[in-house]
Amino acid sequence: MSQITLYLDDATQSLVEQAAQANGVSKSRWVANIIRKYATQEWPKDCLALAGSFTDFPLREENPTSLPADVPRVGF
């Protein structure tokens, strides 16, 4: 198992400690759970279940005949 060092300000450290204690896990376990939850590459099942449920949602045309003019770019 690998280790990681995190540098947290006092307020953030306190939040981690409170959340870990409230969930009955160690700080390390709590942080690992949060990383797993938010670093996943999959869409949540609730979100996937919405696919196709908006029957009146406007979709892009397959072959648009004209595209809108591009906006002027700001130079640097």
Backbone hydrogen bonds, N-H to C=O, Kabsch-Sander energy under -0.5 kcal/mol:
donor,donor_aa,acceptor,acceptor_aa,energy
6,L,4,I,-0.5
8,L,6,L,-0.7
13,Q,9,D,-2.6
14,S,10,D,-2.2
15,L,11,A,-1.9
16,V,12,T,-2.4
17,E,13,Q,-2.4
18,Q,14,S,-2.6
19,A,15,L,-2.6
20,A,16,V,-2.6
21,Q,17,E,-2.3
22,A,18,Q,-2.6
23,N,19,A,-1.7
24,G,20,A,-0.6
24,G,21,Q,-1.0
25,V,20,A,-2.4
30,W,26,S,-2.5
31,V,27,K,-2.6
32,A,28,S,-2.3
33,N,29,R,-2.4
34,I,30,W,-2.1
35,I,31,V,-2.4
36,R,32,A,-2.4
37,K,33,N,-2.2
38,Y,34,I,-2.5
39,A,35,I,-2.2
48,L,44,P,-2.3
49,A,45,K,-2.0
50,L,46,D,-0.5
50,L,47,C,-1.2
51,A,48,L,-1.3
53,S,50,L,-2.5
55,T,53,S,-1.0
57,F,54,F,-1.6
